[in-house]
Amino acid sequence: MNNENKQINNEEKVNNNNKKENSVTKKKYKKVKNIIEYIIIFLVIFVNAFLIFQSVRNPSKTPSVAGKKAFVIISGSMIPKIQIGDVVIINETNDVKVDDIIAFRRDSTVIVHRIIKQMEVNGKIMFQTKGDNNNVADSELVEIETLEGKYVGKIPYIGKFLMLLYNNLTLVIVAAIFILIIKYYLTKNK
């Protein structure tokens, strides 16, 4: 009987040690998870604050991060190279030449087209542009001052989701889900 009791006591000790180790592991996992969440939240806030500061400082240019800008394509003027709903990555530069795809500002709109001709008009460098899918060149020339930068790549389809956010109902639904997630985490940690 004593051997059986000793064996049961040893098994209970092992089970208790396993429970303690699992508890410690869960606490460490939760702490690491919280740290990662706080880092992500901090980065999102920091990047947004940085972009807001840039847009206030220079309202005629699109804010950039590390010299890169992103735009959602909403027209088919550059098909097949760039599709509707693609997010294009633009490198902030004035060093462009014929056949480069550029982003430029026309009033409050940013247009992404290809340079088909470079010329000098009244001592200023100007660019003639055209969408790859358009039959005719753009009627207005592009001045270097309106240049946002040069196309360096794209992220397909992401823009379609972002375009949905412009819809007020979708925005309300996403905001409600976000609030519910935050509420869940706040009540879960109590």
GIRA-V406738 format. One record per residue. N is the residue number from 1. OMEGA is omega in degrees with one decimal (* if undefined). NEAR is the number of other C-alpha atoms within 10 Angstrom. Layout:
N;OMEGA;NEAR
N;OMEGA;NEAR
This chain:
1;-179.3;6
2;178.6;7
3;178.5;8
4;177.7;9
5;178.6;10
6;180.0;11
7;178.0;12
8;178.3;12
9;178.4;12
10;178.2;12
11;177.6;12
12;178.4;12
13;179.4;12
14;178.5;12
15;178.5;12
16;178.6;12
17;177.9;12
18;178.4;12
19;179.2;12
20;179.2;12
21;177.3;12
22;179.2;12
23;178.8;12
24;179.2;12
25;178.6;12
26;179.0;12
27;178.5;12
28;178.9;12
29;-179.2;12
30;179.8;12
31;179.0;12
32;178.5;12
33;179.0;12
34;179.5;12
35;179.0;12
36;178.4;12
37;179.6;12
38;178.3;12
39;179.6;12
40;179.3;12
41;179.2;11
42;-179.3;12
43;178.8;12
44;179.4;12
45;-179.3;12
46;-179.0;12
47;178.8;13
48;178.3;12
49;178.9;12
50;179.7;14
51;177.5;16
52;178.3;14
53;179.6;13
54;-177.6;16
55;176.4;15
56;-178.6;11
57;-178.4;11
58;-174.3;11
59;-178.5;11
60;178.8;14
61;176.1;18
62;178.8;17
63;-179.9;22
64;174.0;18
65;-178.6;13
66;177.6;8
67;179.4;11
68;177.2;18
69;178.3;20
70;178.5;20
71;175.0;18
72;179.8;23
73;-177.1;24
74;177.7;15
75;-178.7;14
76;-174.5;16
77;-178.6;20
78;176.5;19
79;10.7;13
80;-177.4;10
81;-178.2;10
82;-176.5;22
83;172.6;20
84;179.9;18
85;174.2;21
86;170.7;22
87;179.5;23
88;176.8;24
89;-176.5;19
90;176.1;23
91;-177.7;21
92;-179.3;22
93;172.5;14
94;-178.7;14
95;-177.7;9
96;-179.4;17
97;178.5;15
98;-179.8;13
99;173.6;14
100;171.5;16
101;-176.5;23
102;170.0;25
103;179.2;25
104;-177.3;22
105;173.6;18
106;-171.4;13
107;-179.3;8
108;-178.1;8
109;173.5;8
110;-178.0;19
111;177.0;20
112;-179.7;27
113;-179.1;26
114;174.1;23
115;177.4;21
116;-179.0;17
117;174.4;15
118;-178.3;17
119;175.7;12
120;-179.8;9
121;-178.6;11
122;177.1;7
123;179.5;7
124;174.6;10
125;-179.7;14
126;-179.2;19
127;170.0;24
128;-177.2;19
129;179.6;27
130;171.3;22
131;-178.0;21
132;-177.0;18
133;-179.7;14
134;-179.6;13
135;-177.1;9
136;177.6;10
137;176.7;17
138;-175.8;15
139;-179.2;9
140;174.9;11
141;-178.9;16
142;175.8;19
143;-178.6;16
144;-179.2;16
145;-178.4;13
146;-177.5;16
147;175.6;21
148;179.1;26
149;-174.2;23
150;179.3;26
151;176.7;23
152;179.6;14
153;-179.6;14
154;172.6;19
155;-175.2;14
156;169.0;16
157;-176.7;15
158;-178.7;14
159;178.7;20
160;176.0;16
161;-179.7;11
162;178.1;14
163;176.1;14
164;-178.3;12
165;177.1;15
166;175.9;10
167;-174.9;10
168;-179.7;10
169;178.4;11
170;179.4;13
171;178.1;13
172;179.9;12
173;179.0;12
174;178.7;13
175;179.4;12
176;178.1;12
177;179.0;12
178;179.1;12
179;178.5;12
180;177.9;12
181;178.8;11
182;179.4;12
183;179.0;11
184;-179.4;11
185;-179.9;11
186;-180.0;10
187;179.5;8
188;-175.9;8
189;-179.7;6
190;*;5
